[in-house]
Each structure stands twice: as structure tokens, then as C-alpha cells.
Amino acid sequence: MVCSAAPVLLLAVTLPLVGPPVARAAQPGPSQAGGETGQQLDQESRAGESALLSVYVQLVFSHGGWPAALSRPLPLPPASASSSSGTLAGLSLTTECNVKPDGLTYCACLSGYQWNASICSRHQLCQPPHNHRPCSCLVLSPPGAGYCQVLPPVPGSLSLDTWLQVPGHTLNLTLHTSQETTNLNWFLRRHTGSPGPIPLQPGTQVSLTSSQGQAVLSIRNVSHEWEGEYMCCFEAQGFRWELYQLVRVPLRATDVARLPDRLSVSCATSPRFQLSCCIPYTPLGYMASWSPGEGSEASLFNTPGDQCLVLATQHCPAADITYTCDLQSPGLTPLRVPVSVTIIQDGDTTCPEDSAVVAWNVTKAGHVAQAPCPANRAGVVKRTCGPDGAWGPIHSSCTDTRLLALLRRAQLLWAGQGWPAEEVPQSLAQLLEQTEVVSSPSDLLALLGTMTFLAKVVADTRIPLRRSALEALLKTTDKVLDMDTSSLWTPAQVQKPSAASDLLLAVETLAHSLCPQGHPFSFSLPNVQLQTQLLTPTVRADYRVSFSTQPPLWAQIPRRSLAPLDTSNSSITITSLVLRKLDHLLPSNYGQELGDSLYATPGLVLSISIMTGGQAFHQGEVTMDFGDRDNPFHCVFWDHHLFQGNGGWSGEGCQVQAANASATTQCICRHLTAFSILMSRHTVPGKPTLELLSQVGLGASILALLVCLGVYRLVWRVVVRNKLAYLRHAALLNVVLCLLAADTCFLGAPLLPPGPRSPLCLAAAFLCHFLYLATFFWMLAQALMLAHQLLFVFHQLSKRRVLSLMVVLGYLCPMGFAGAALGLYLPRGQYLEEGVCWLDGKGGARYTFVGPVLVIVGLNGLVLAMAMLKLLRPSLSEGPQAEKRQALLGVMKALLILTPIFGLTWGLGLATLLEEVSIVPHYIFTILNTCQGVFILLFGCLMDKKVQEALLKRFGCAQPPNSTISLATNESHLPEPSRGRSDNASYEEKMT
């Protein structure tokens, strides 16, 4: 009987094959050590070749020990040369297996061998992965046939420019492979912190790129937190491989903590004092020393995260002195951190000793006294000694070390260090536990900062959260909103005014990240209420939600608002969140449309999020009822972009309306964000008419431009028979094409899911930017042609050169503006406006459109003025009365024609840029500029003399006599007699 804990051998067989091309290997007999026979081999080979056969031989030893003879390759007697069958030349041990008392079989590979990747994927590893021998030991349960295979040469190399990186620079690790690789992952094993390897993912500092035969890991702005052993893990040739590179990053002066960094001492009261400099643990092995060190004692003091060198002076210096903490490591530039010590002299103004909170020594006026934080808290306590010798208030930055660790872990996770799907839920659970230790404003800011960074990680990686993680978040939020305002929130907001706004944004982001399997979900706490609903593509109706608040709050999203999402053919998740007490914590910042009045909030903030296909939808219309309110009020939402990123209340897109079926008054907002109401004597008017006018005008413009293209298709060859006519109509045709594409793109943009993470929305905004700019630059090209003909009447133009310049001006210039705006503002998150697919109006992105447009409008206006002066001289000054009236009529007609063609109505955009302007310019601007295609069809195409003649001729109508002025084609036809005919005639001849 075989013992249950008996060791087992797995062997590979090497056979030199001799004889005919097809030979059958003999079946080996039982081993001398006992056990099972091998399986029959059937191998094809050429005469005289040797091969490593895929042979499985299992030897079981009942006595529990390994025979000494099996510790090395097993030689066999040479075969007879005349043998016609394959000969077994030798056996090599590859795998050692042991059956443990738990009944599991542990099989480890010997040096030079490894389990195949396909077998690895089906079995558990004996020890944690990444142990410098990937897939070298497997747990086989139940035991199965198999053996470790011989490893081929390493199919790649990991290169690094230098193992010692410069702090603040970019680290680049490059994997070069000679074989096709799969399952490529990067890891970092740090000397402190996480005991195991940390996965590296794309983040704010980490970027991963790959191409044929190469993969690159780049880490920007490296610091000592990025030093360690980097591992590149991949599969190739059927095996798992791990390549390693050691990276070290020296410390910077900012990594050295001094306590104090400046000191004033009274030799009479404090003849002895201490200085300390602390550095984080690093494998570079820094040696620390203080200078000057005479008359002082230096001692090393270790804390859980730092190493500190403490200098204790034995004698008080006679004069001011600067001590230096010297940090040296072999091969590195020494770090020298100074601490200035000022000696208080007789007659100096000082603050006396004080024992408030901590012991404060005598301090010179104008200096800041510093004291260490209590145990388990990091930071420093400071107190300023005023110029009159009076102590100022105590300022503490002491923060619980556990909260700081969570904050730093969240920051590194956002940078790219870690596995978000696992660490975000863990951090949310730990945050809930750590809310009990919040006792200072610094603690509160660390907790809020952690929530903010976790929300950014979830938004960037789009990881779904389970119910347990979301419950931990909501419980934490409920406790945070209950924290004391005077001792925690108020001083925290002094340090960071956007603290409450950041909390709102973080909770919104995390709340709508619930995984689809978690819906529907309801959760209620005193300060937090959440309801989620999953709408399937087949069943979609009005969404309605109500909350048991006081007074009750309900909201409704009509079915028509969700209609644009029908094309996505995916489920819609709607998350409704009500937060109590938050509105009192948000800063009292009001948009310009709310004025300077003081407002009172009802204590409730409603946030509604719509997600479909991993994208947020912001365009829905929502109707809200905050209960019966006695006073008139504003419907407002919290705009995170106002007041330099600190946030503020805005009424844009929201209006108040009386409810039909109740005595309450309702709010209607045409975007989705955090809503509330503000009591006031005035209401904010809505602007639905502007939206309707814009849509109708754009539709009419698109139709007119299509008609214009059709007309050009019919008459093109007739109207471009000479050089100047060709150039004029070519410019106008490009205006029509660009404006048609721009209007179509702009009209369809609201149907796309908005947001910077929507590629379609981003593309729509870029195309609208480029196409509208191209339209104006082609208008500028037309105006410059007219200006040339007015100023240089007898100067000939080269058709090819002018057309080339027009193409450069009409397409390359707007492409430069649009590309620069995309590259400059998209990385900052300031390219797209919230909720729409258009340029952000709060940053500088929109001015890359407004600026060129207004400049072009101004130039076109100058050209138009020149044309008017040309028509007015000399006809009006010298001609008869009838001729004067005819010229005036021509001027008025030219103004009517050229104003829309040159885009001069866009000058009204200056008025709409003003915040407090009347609503009238908005309506005029919308009507004139959305209908610009209609104007171009009428005045630029159909009223053109040559186009009319060509159309009449094509449709067989008689050509009427004409005596007109047409500046749409830059042609002049004035009746005779005219005393100014010579000038105008030469102009006419030149232009025709």
C-alpha cells in the first residue's frame, strides 16, 4: 500500500531516435523503486535525431524518501547501434509532488522548468503570485497527469534608462518582446506599505502604451513613493513570464520634515532646546547628521513611518545661528536642510511662556512658535507672537494618521497605483469606521479629500459599486452632515472654501455608480435619502419619485425627456438623492441673475442622475415640488464652476410655475444637477421660446442651404465663366457648405449624451467649432476680395494663387484655432460646458470662437463701409436728383445683401456676452443668425443677376432688362447719363 503522504516524481524522457523514419518507442517497464508503469509512446522522427518527448512517468515511493540516485539525471545504458527502434537515452527529473495531510497535492517545478500557462489557469498556485518564479508550484486537486516543461529562452527584455531616477521627472520602462504576448500587466513592489505587488493602472501619473513588439510604462513626476521593484508580467510561448527592474528615487528637500523650521530662544529661560529632521523610510540608506554639532548630542528616533534625527543642545548659543541637517547617501548629492535659531537679546519684545493646550516657550515678537502634535497625529501646532508681544490664536494642522493614510492611498489610487475595483470599496468601508476619530478641521478635510479622490477614481475608471460600498458611503455622508458646524465645518471652510461643494460632487458621483444588479435600491437616513430605478429599453414611462421629508418632496421626469436615449438600446439608471443640512454648509454664493439679496434655503438639496451605457445624461427636464411655500421663491441649482471653482447657486435653465392640481408651486429645470429653492421676492424667467426659435431657425437655414446647393448645381457653369466670378462664387459655395455642416452638427448635438467622456459629444463640439469658424473665415475671404477690387481697380489677380490663399484662410486657420482649443482646454477639463456639447463658457475655450468671429465681423464691417463710400462718390455729390435716388437705392440694397453674407449680425453677440443685458438682444441674435442660411439663399444666390439670368434661360423664360446694383456678386450697373460713370464703369469692367 502506498502511503498518503508519499512523494511522487514526474519525469521527462529524452530519446535519440535511430532507424527508419517511423519508429515506435518501447514501453518502459516498472521502475526499480516500485510504482506505476509509463504510458506507451508513439513518436515520428527522422533517423539520427534526438527529441524531448511529451512523456508522463509517475513514480511513487511508499517509504516517504527520495532515492539518492534520483537527485541527478538518470543515465541509461547506450542502445545497440543496430537497434531499429527508438532508444531511451536518459531521464531528467522535472517535477516534485507531495501529498499533504489536507489531501491536496503540491507539485513544484525544478530549476529550468515551469508549468504551462494553460495548466496554471486551471489550478491554484501553492504560494501568492509574483514570487520571482511565476507558475512554479501548483495545487493539484484531485491529482492529475502533468509535468513541468522545459523553459525556452526568455522572449523579451525590460529596459530602463537608469535605475536612479530624478525626482519630478518621467520614468519610462520599456518591454521589448520577440514573441506575441498576452495578459500583459505591470506591478510595483514597494519597500514599505503594501506587502504584495501593487498593480499599475492608467491614472493621472501612470500611462500605458503598446505597439508591435513593445510596451511602455510611463510614470510622470516620480517621487520616493514610486521607487521599488517594477515587474512586467505577461504570457508568451505558452508560459507566464516575469521581468524585473529596480528603481530608486532620491529624496527632495520637501520630503524632509523639520520641527521647528525656525526657532527663537531665550537663553535665560530655555538654555537647552531640541531640533529634529525626519525623512520617510527609503532603501537608499541616508546617513543623517547635524552641523554644527559641537556641544550637542544627536540621537536617532524611529516612528512608524519616518526616521528622525534629534539634536539636543547642551549650551545656548551666544548669537544667532543656523543649524543644518545633512543627509548623505553614497553616489547622491547631499541634502542640506537649514533651521535658523534666533537668540533673544535683552530689550527684545517677546511673548511670555504659556501653557495653553501645549507648552509655549518665550518667543521673540514676529516669530511663529511650533510644537509637535500628540501621538498618532501628524502635523504641527503653530502660534504667532505678535509685534506687541501678545500671543495670537493657535493653529493646528494635526491630523489623525489613519485618515492621512486613507487620503494618501486614495491619491495614489487616482495617480495609477492600485486596483480600483477592490480598493475603492475597502476605502469606503474604512472611511465609515474613521468618522468616529474626526476631532479637528484637518481631520474633516482629510476625510472629505479621501471621498473626493475616490469619486474621481470611480469617474475615471467607471467601476461599478456594490450595495455594501454605497451604503458605507451614505452612512459616512450622514455622519459628516451631522458634524458640528462651529468647531469643524466653519474652520475647515476657511482653509478650503469648496469643502461642502466637493462633498456634494463626490456623493453625486459615487451614488450613481451602483452596479446594474443592485437596482432598484432604496436607502434612508436622517440626512440622506437615496432611491434608484432601472428602466429597461422596452418599458419606459414617466419617472416619478417621492421622499418622506418634511415637507414631502417629489420629482418627475417626463417620458419625452428620456426619448433621446431610446436609440441607445440599453437600460437607463436613474438615481435620486436628497441631502439635508448640506445647503446650510454650502457657501452663500449667488449667480449674477440672483442679485445681491439674502436668501433662505429650505434645508433640502435634490440631486438626480441619469446614466445609460456608462455615460451621464444631463439634458432631461425635471419637475420638482418642494412642498407648500408661502413666499415667492427661486428654483436654483448648484453650479460647481462658479466663483473660481468654489461653486454657487444659479437659476439658469430653471423656472417657477404654479401647479395645476395643488396649491403648491413647482420648479422646472431643463438640466440635471443638484437642485434647491431660494426664498425671494422675484422669480427667474425661463427661456423656452429661445430654444424653439433656435431649432426652427436652424431647420429653415439647413433647408435654404440645400436649395442653394441645388441652384448652384443647375447654374454653376453659366455663372463662373470668368476668373473673378469663379472666385466669388467659389467662396460663397464654401460658405454654404461649411454653414450647412455646422448647422446640422449643432442641431443634432443635443441628441448626443453630453459630457467630456462622450466621444460623440466631444467630436460634435470640435466639429461645430471648426465648421462655424470656417464659415466666417470664408466670409472674410469674400470681403477681402471685394476690398481688393475697391482699392486696386486695375490690379490683376492670379486665379490659382488667390484660390490657394482662400483655402488656407478658409480651412487651415479655423482648424488651427479649433485644434489649439482642444489641446489646451480638454486636459484641464474646461473644454465642454456642463450638460451640452459646446465649448465651455466659463473658461477660455469659448473665447477661441468668439474672438476670431468678432474680429472677422469687424473687418467685414470695414469692407462694407468702404463699399458704401465707393457707391456714394461721386454719384450723390454731382449727379442729378434721379441718379442720386438710384444710387441711394443701390446702397440700401447692398447693405441688405452684404450684411447677412458677411455675418455682420453676429456683432450682436457682444450684447449677449454681457451678464445683465436685456433679453431682447438674445431674441434678435437668435432669429438673425439661425436664419443666416435663408439670407444667403435669398440675397447671395437668388438675387444675383447672373444666377437669375441662368435660371431664366434654363427654364426657357424671357430675360427681362435690368438696371440693378448687385454687391452680392460685386457688380455695378448704373443707368446713364451719370457724371461719375467713368469711375463706376471701370469698376464694372474690372469686376465682370
Beta strands, then each sheet from edge to edge (+ up, - down):
strand 1: 7-17
strand 2: 22-23
strand 3: 43-44
strand 4: 49-60
strand 5: 74-75
strand 6: 90-99
strand 7: 105-109
strand 8: 113-114
strand 9: 124-125
strand 10: 137-140
strand 11: 149-150
strand 12: 156-160
strand 13: 171-177
strand 14: 182-189
strand 15: 198-199
strand 16: 206-211
strand 17: 214-219
strand 18: 228-236
strand 19: 239-247
strand 20: 257-259
strand 21: 262-265
strand 22: 274-280
strand 23: 287-291
strand 24: 296-302
strand 25: 306-313
strand 26: 321-328
strand 27: 335-343
strand 28: 350-351
strand 29: 363-364
strand 30: 368-372
strand 31: 377-378
strand 32: 380-385
strand 33: 391-396
strand 34: 399-400
strand 35: 521-524
strand 36: 528-535
strand 37: 543-547
strand 38: 553-557
strand 39: 572-580
strand 40: 604-612
strand 41: 615-617
strand 42: 622-625
strand 43: 633-639
strand 44: 648-650
strand 45: 654-658
strand 46: 665-669
strand 47: 674-679
strand 48: 965-966
strand 49: 971-972
sheet 1: 4+ 1- 6+ 5-
sheet 2: 4+ 1- 6+ 7- 10+ 9-
sheet 3: 2+ 3-
sheet 4: 8+ 11-
sheet 5: 12+ 13- 17+ 16-
sheet 6: 15+ 14- 18+ 19-
sheet 7: 20+ 22- 25+ 24-
sheet 8: 21+ 27+ 26- 23+
sheet 9: 28+ 29-
sheet 10: 30+ 32- 33+
sheet 11: 31+ 34-
sheet 12: 35+ 36- 39+ 40- 41+
sheet 13: 35+ 36- 39+ 40- 47+ 43- 44+
sheet 14: 37+ 38- 42+ 46- 45+
sheet 15: 48+ 49-
end
